[in-house]
Amino acid sequence: MLQNENPVPPIEFMKHGRQDGYRALSLSFARSAARLSTQAALMPGGVGSDFRLGVMPTPLVIDRGSGPYLWDIDGNRLIDYYLGMGPMILGHSPAGVIRAVADQVNKGILFAGQSEIEYEAANLVSDMVPCAEMVRFGSSGTEVVQAALRLARAATGRSTVVAFEGHYHGWLDNIFWSRGSTPADLLPMSKGQDLECGRNLELHAWNRTDELVARINIGDLAAVIMEPSMCNTSAIRPRPGFLEAVREACTKTGTVLIFDEVITGFRLGPGGAQLRLGVTPDLATFGKAIASGFPVSCLAGRVDLMDQIGGPGNVIHAGTYNGQAVVMAATVATLKILSEGDVYEAIEREGTRLMTGLERLFASYQMPVVVQGWPQIFHVAFGVNEDVWEYHDYLKADRIGYVDFAAALLSHGVRVLERGAWFMSSAHDTEVVDETLEAVDLVLASGSE
């Protein structure tokens, strides 16, 4: 599900949901609330992104972060599972990345030219990612998705792109839609969208192999774009054989298969979901975990596609800040640490322990809750008894009840995303996981009183 579809309004905690409620807030967020209110006169909503609205009891104003923790301007120390919406896979303020960035700042910031640090970053991506025969860097996931779609249309001479309900590929007009009654019946996600921009987009249900293969086999698609594991909505793995069947159909029809790995890339493993799941796309987009919170994105893919950029294909991809030296230093430092493998072993271990601990706690309070996904990013769905396999299954979850739970957990010093996702980092060690489970137990106990 897109992060702001059916948003929870920023209302006072416990004015809806459980009648008995959870324990009253033990931490105060009054300074954050006041600062947000005053700053709203200058910045819309007092925030820099609409996806930061709808947080209960208030969106937070953060003072600093270190390891698995954040400190807000009220002085609260919070165990953080937002992790910057995913990028902070090494925890907040990782020392090695900070040193690399500081060293580069002293050498220069922006050159309007190439640098050796950019080439080093590109080589690291190519070495780690199966599809990365060629690489281009950008500044945001939204941007490189647009480059991938442009490449696919140029290469195939076709216009129509298939995407999926609940997947997120950025907020621009040609991709930011929800589905009506049919794949071609689209509803804009924002007022002000150019309605013509959705003309060449179809939205299908994900994880339905036969339906999708039949659509691809018509042979008129420029591209199929998807999250290879659905992580913006819930944390849904592909059904066995789904990705393989889509890969085969795309190859057969000359359709470009694009994996949006902005969330899964360098998070599920050093080669992203494509390496972990064993299916290689034609193009892939990356961001978030690639640079420990610095604004870096990446488009990677087959030579014959990527070589059209700046070459005989006359496909344009440009940007003042592409490959900017400071963020490339952050990329190199991050990827070198991730390539060693120890980070993934630690997250796999502690993420699995956290998921298992949550399942046991919810079961002990006889709550119908599903914890699913990956140790690196998983999802907690209230009010369901079976694993979620597609978008409409996710909509059956008790999202309001979960938001109440997240607000109560925040009052006990643990910050989790209201949409149900939990991001793990290498800084979330045994002690932090134990403290998290203790806080969850306290919240559930107060709700059962």
Residue pairs with C-beta under 8 A, 6 or more apart in sequence:
1 166
1 232
1 233
1 234
1 391
1 394
1 395
1 419
2 166
2 168
2 176
2 178
2 189
2 232
2 233
3 51
3 168
3 232
3 419
4 50
4 51
4 53
4 54
4 189
5 178
5 189
6 399
7 53
7 54
8 54
8 56
8 399
8 400
8 403
8 418
9 54
10 53
10 54
10 55
10 56
10 58
10 59
11 56
12 56
12 57
13 25
13 56
13 57
13 404
13 407
13 408
13 411
14 21
14 22
14 404
14 407
16 400
16 404
17 400
17 401
17 403
17 404
18 401
18 404
18 447
20 447
20 448
20 449
21 404
21 446
21 447
22 404
22 405
22 408
22 443
22 446
22 447
23 408
23 411
23 442
23 443
23 446
23 447
24 411
25 57
25 407
25 408
25 411
26 411
26 412
27 74
27 76
27 410
27 411
27 412
27 413
28 74
28 76
29 57
29 58
29 60
29 72
29 74
29 76
29 410
30 74
31 61
31 72
31 73
31 74
32 58
32 59
32 60
32 61
32 72
32 73
32 74
33 57
33 58
35 46
35 61
35 73
36 46
36 47
36 58
36 59
36 61
37 46
38 46
39 46
40 46
45 52
45 53
46 59
47 53
47 59
51 85
52 59
53 59
54 418
55 418
56 403
56 404
56 406
56 407
56 410
56 418
57 407
57 410
60 70
60 72
60 415
61 72
61 73
62 70
62 71
62 72
62 73
63 71
63 72
63 73
64 70
64 71
64 93
65 71
65 80
65 88
65 92
65 93
66 91
66 92
66 93
67 91
67 92
67 93
67 427
68 79
68 80
68 91
68 92
68 425
68 427
68 428
68 429
68 432
69 77
69 78
69 79
69 80
69 92
70 77
70 78
70 80
70 92
70 415
71 77
71 78
72 78
76 413
77 413
78 410
78 413
78 414
78 415
79 413
79 414
79 415
79 428
79 432
79 435
79 436
79 439
80 88
80 92
80 415
81 414
81 415
81 416
81 417
81 422
81 423
81 424
81 428
81 436
82 415
82 416
82 417
82 423
83 89
83 91
83 92
83 423
83 424
83 425
84 92
84 288
84 293
85 288
85 417
85 423
86 263
86 267
86 288
86 289
86 377
86 423
87 287
87 288
87 289
87 290
87 291
87 292
87 293
88 292
88 293
88 423
88 425
89 266
89 267
89 289
89 292
89 334
89 338
89 343
89 347
89 376
89 423
89 425
89 426
90 96
90 97
90 292
90 334
90 337
90 343
90 425
90 426
90 427
91 425
91 426
91 427
91 428
92 293
92 427
94 292
94 334
94 337
96 333
96 337
97 291
97 292
97 330
97 333
97 334
97 337
99 333
100 329
100 330
100 332
100 333
101 294
101 326
101 329
101 330
101 333
103 329
104 117
104 325
104 326
104 328
104 329
105 326
107 325
108 325
109 324
109 325
109 326
110 320
110 321
110 324
110 325
111 325
112 320
114 323
115 323
115 325
115 328
117 325
117 328
117 329
117 332
118 137
118 323
118 325
118 328
120 328
120 332
121 137
121 323
121 328
121 331
121 332
121 335
122 135
122 137
124 331
124 332
124 335
124 336
124 339
125 132
125 135
125 286
125 290
125 298
125 300
125 335
126 132
126 133
126 134
126 135
126 300
127 339
128 266
128 270
128 271
128 275
128 335
128 338
128 339
129 265
129 271
129 272
129 274
129 275
129 284
129 286
129 300
130 271
130 274
130 275
130 280
131 259
131 274
131 280
131 281
131 282
131 283
131 284
131 300
131 301
131 302
132 284
132 300
132 301
133 300
133 301
133 302
133 303
133 306
134 300
134 301
134 302
134 303
134 306
134 307
135 298
135 299
135 300
135 306
136 144
136 147
136 298
136 299
136 300
136 306
136 309
136 317
136 322
137 296
137 297
137 298
137 299
137 322
137 323
137 328
137 331
138 144
138 147
138 296
138 297
138 298
138 299
138 317
138 319
138 322
139 295
139 296
139 297
139 319
139 321
139 322
139 327
140 170
140 287
140 295
140 297
141 169
141 170
141 260
141 262
141 285
141 286
141 287
141 288
141 297
142 169
142 170
142 171
142 172
143 170
143 297
143 319
144 285
144 286
144 287
144 297
144 298
144 299
145 169
145 170
145 175
145 225
145 258
145 260
145 262
145 285
146 170
146 172
146 174
146 175
147 299
147 309
147 317
148 223
148 225
148 258
148 283
148 284
148 285
148 299
148 301
149 161
149 174
149 175
149 222
149 223
149 225
149 258
150 315
150 316
150 317
151 256
151 283
151 299
151 301
151 305
151 306
151 308
151 309
151 315
152 161
152 222
152 223
152 256
152 258
152 282
152 283
152 305
153 159
153 161
153 222
153 223
154 308
154 313
154 314
154 315
155 222
155 256
155 304
155 305
155 308
155 313
156 221
156 222
156 223
156 254
156 255
156 256
158 220
158 221
158 222
159 200
159 222
160 200
160 201
160 202
160 220
160 221
160 222
161 200
161 201
161 202
161 221
161 222
161 223
161 224
161 225
162 183
162 201
162 202
162 203
162 204
162 212
162 215
162 216
162 221
162 223
162 224
162 225
163 169
163 175
163 201
163 202
163 203
163 204
163 224
163 225
163 226
164 203
164 204
164 205
164 206
164 226
164 227
164 230
164 391
165 178
165 179
165 203
165 204
165 205
165 206
165 390
165 391
165 392
166 206
166 230
166 232
166 233
166 234
166 390
166 391
166 394
167 206
167 225
167 226
167 227
167 230
167 232
167 233
167 260
168 227
168 232
168 233
168 260
169 175
169 225
169 260
170 176
171 189
171 190
173 193
173 194
173 197
173 198
174 197
174 198
174 200
174 201
175 201
176 188
176 189
176 190
176 193
177 186
177 187
177 188
177 189
177 198
177 201
177 203
178 186
178 187
178 189
178 203
179 185
179 186
179 187
179 203
180 186
180 187
183 202
183 203
183 204
183 215
184 202
186 198
186 201
186 203
188 195
188 198
200 222
202 215
204 211
204 212
204 215
205 211
205 390
205 391
205 392
206 226
206 230
206 236
206 390
206 391
207 230
207 236
207 238
207 239
207 242
207 389
207 390
208 390
209 239
209 241
209 242
209 245
209 246
212 224
212 245
212 246
212 249
213 245
213 246
213 249
215 221
216 224
216 246
216 249
216 250
216 253
216 255
217 249
217 252
217 253
218 253
219 253
219 254
219 255
221 253
221 255
222 255
222 256
223 255
223 256
223 257
223 258
224 246
224 250
224 255
224 256
224 257
224 258
225 258
225 259
225 260
226 246
226 258
226 259
226 260
227 259
227 260
227 261
227 263
227 264
227 273
228 238
228 243
228 259
228 260
228 261
228 264
228 272
228 273
228 274
228 277
228 279
228 281
229 235
229 236
229 237
229 238
229 264
229 268
229 273
229 277
229 373
229 374
230 236
230 237
230 238
230 391
231 263
231 264
231 373
231 377
231 421
232 263
233 391
233 394
233 419
234 372
234 373
234 379
234 381
234 388
234 394
234 420
234 421
235 372
235 373
235 374
235 377
235 378
235 379
235 421
236 372
236 373
236 379
236 388
236 389
236 390
236 394
237 372
237 373
237 374
238 277
239 389
243 277
243 279
244 279
246 257
247 257
247 279
247 280
247 281
249 255
250 256
250 257
250 282
256 282
256 283
256 305
257 281
257 282
257 283
258 281
258 282
258 283
258 284
258 285
259 272
259 273
259 274
259 281
259 283
259 284
259 285
260 284
260 285
261 272
261 273
261 274
261 284
261 285
261 286
262 285
262 286
262 287
262 288
262 297
263 288
263 377
264 272
264 273
264 377
265 272
265 273
265 284
265 285
265 286
265 287
265 288
265 289
265 290
265 298
266 272
266 286
266 288
266 289
266 290
266 334
266 335
266 338
267 288
267 289
267 376
267 377
267 423
268 276
268 374
268 376
268 377
269 275
269 276
269 344
270 338
270 339
270 341
270 344
272 284
272 286
274 280
274 281
274 284
281 301
282 301
282 302
282 305
283 299
283 300
283 301
283 302
283 305
283 306
284 299
284 300
284 301
285 297
285 298
285 299
285 300
286 297
286 298
286 299
286 300
287 296
287 297
287 298
289 334
289 338
290 296
290 297
290 298
290 331
290 334
290 335
291 327
291 330
291 331
291 334
292 330
292 333
292 334
293 330
294 326
294 327
294 330
294 331
295 321
295 327
296 327
296 328
296 330
296 331
299 306
299 317
300 306
307 313
308 314
308 315
309 315
309 316
309 317
310 317
321 327
337 343
338 344
342 426
343 426
344 376
346 426
346 429
347 375
347 376
347 424
347 425
347 426
347 428
348 375
348 376
349 375
350 375
350 424
350 428
350 429
350 430
350 432
350 433
351 374
351 375
351 376
351 378
351 424
351 428
352 375
353 430
353 433
354 375
354 422
354 424
354 428
354 433
354 436
354 437
355 371
355 373
355 375
355 378
357 433
357 437
357 440
358 369
358 371
358 380
358 437
358 440
359 369
359 371
361 437
361 440
361 441
361 444
362 369
362 371
362 444
365 444
365 445
365 447
365 448
367 382
367 444
368 382
368 383
368 384
368 385
369 380
369 381
369 382
369 383
369 384
370 380
370 381
370 384
370 385
370 386
370 387
370 388
371 378
371 379
371 380
371 381
372 378
372 379
372 381
372 387
372 388
373 379
375 424
376 423
376 424
377 421
377 422
377 423
377 424
378 421
378 422
378 424
379 388
379 420
379 421
379 422
380 402
380 416
380 420
380 422
381 388
381 394
381 397
381 402
381 420
382 397
382 398
382 399
382 401
382 402
382 405
383 396
383 397
383 398
383 401
384 393
384 396
384 397
386 393
388 394
388 397
397 420
399 419
399 420
402 418
402 420
403 418
405 443
405 447
406 416
406 417
406 418
408 443
408 446
408 447
409 415
409 416
409 439
409 440
409 443
410 416
412 439
412 442
412 443
413 435
413 439
414 436
414 439
414 440
416 422
417 423
428 436
